[in-house]
Each structure stands twice: as structure tokens, then as C-alpha cells.
Amino acid sequence: MAWANGLNNLVINVDSAIVVNKMHIPARPNHLHYFIIKECQEYIYNMQWTVVIEHCYWEASRVAEHLPNLRVEQQEPLLFLNQPPAFA
């Protein structure tokens, strides 16, 4: 979706340190999930874009966890917010 919309500089925050580590080191062929990890790495690192994958704690990603629950009907496939939405 990012690529299709012309976004070529991404910072991806993931609340799983394991996933972040798997994306930063070469996948070992004997790993149970080798093909999935390798495919993700190739997609992320072989495109003509800059991608930074960072770990963040769950508490820091509360807004991202909340966004799917907004139940806002929108016509556009991509929504840009100028500030985080308010939530309890």
C-alpha cells in the first residue's frame, strides 16, 4: 500500500522485538519460518525505497492499536491524520 501510494521513505514501528531482529539479520535456511522471513526481507530491502524497522513498546503503539476501532467510514483507501486521535 505504501509503495502503491508513492511513499518511498518508511519508518515501521513494531511492538515485537523478535520480528525486528528477524528483519535485521539474514534468515537461516534451517529456520522454521525461513521462506516467510526471506520474502519479507526481500520485499522490504529490494525495493527502491528506504525502510527503517524499529522496536516500540506496546504502550507507545496504543494509537495504532486504536485506529482500527475508530469505525469511521471513509471513501478514500488511505487516511492521513495531522494529529493522533483522542481516545480513553
C-alpha positions in Angstrom: 0.0 0.0 0.0 2.8 2.4 0.8 4.6 1.7 -2.4 1.4 2.0 -4.5 0.8 5.4 -3.0 4.2 6.7 -3.8 5.6 6.6 -0.3 9.3 5.7 -0.5 10.6 6.6 3.0 9.1 4.5 5.7 9.6 4.0 9.4 7.9 0.9 10.7 7.4 0.6 14.4 6.8 -3.0 15.6 6.0 -4.0 19.1 7.7 -7.3 18.7 11.5 -7.2 19.3 11.7 -10.7 17.8 10.2 -9.6 14.5 12.5 -6.5 14.4 15.5 -8.8 15.0 14.4 -11.3 12.3 14.1 -8.5 9.7 17.6 -7.1 10.5 19.6 -10.4 10.3 19.9 -12.7 7.3 17.4 -15.6 7.5 18.9 -19.0 8.1 17.8 -21.7 5.7 17.1 -24.2 8.5 14.8 -21.8 10.3 11.2 -23.0 10.6 9.9 -19.7 9.0 12.8 -19.2 6.6 10.7 -18.6 3.5 8.3 -16.1 5.2 11.2 -14.2 6.7 13.1 -14.2 3.4 10.1 -13.0 1.5 9.5 -10.1 3.9 13.2 -9.1 3.8 13.3 -9.2 0.0 10.2 -7.1 -0.3 11.4 -4.6 2.3 15.0 -4.3 1.2 14.9 -4.9 -2.5 12.5 -2.1 -3.4 13.7 1.4 -4.4 12.8 2.9 -1.0 14.2 3.5 2.4 12.7 1.4 5.2 13.7 1.6 8.9 12.2 -1.1 11.2 12.2 -0.1 14.9 11.0 -1.7 18.0 8.5 0.2 20.2 6.7 -0.9 23.3 3.1 -1.7 23.2 2.2 1.3 25.3 3.8 3.5 22.6 1.7 1.9 19.9 -1.7 2.4 21.6 -2.8 4.9 18.9 -2.0 2.3 16.2 -3.9 -0.3 18.1 -6.8 2.1 18.4 -7.1 3.2 14.8 -9.0 0.1 13.5 -11.6 0.7 16.2 -12.5 4.2 15.1 -15.3 2.9 12.9 -15.0 5.9 10.7 -16.5 5.3 7.2 -14.3 6.8 4.6 -14.3 6.7 0.9 -10.5 7.1 0.4 -8.3 4.0 0.8 -5.7 6.0 2.7 -6.2 8.4 5.6 -3.7 10.9 6.8 -4.2 12.4 10.3 -2.4 15.6 11.3 -2.5 14.6 15.0 -3.3 11.4 16.9 -6.9 10.8 17.6 -8.2 11.2 21.1 -9.1 8.1 23.0 -9.6 7.0 26.5 
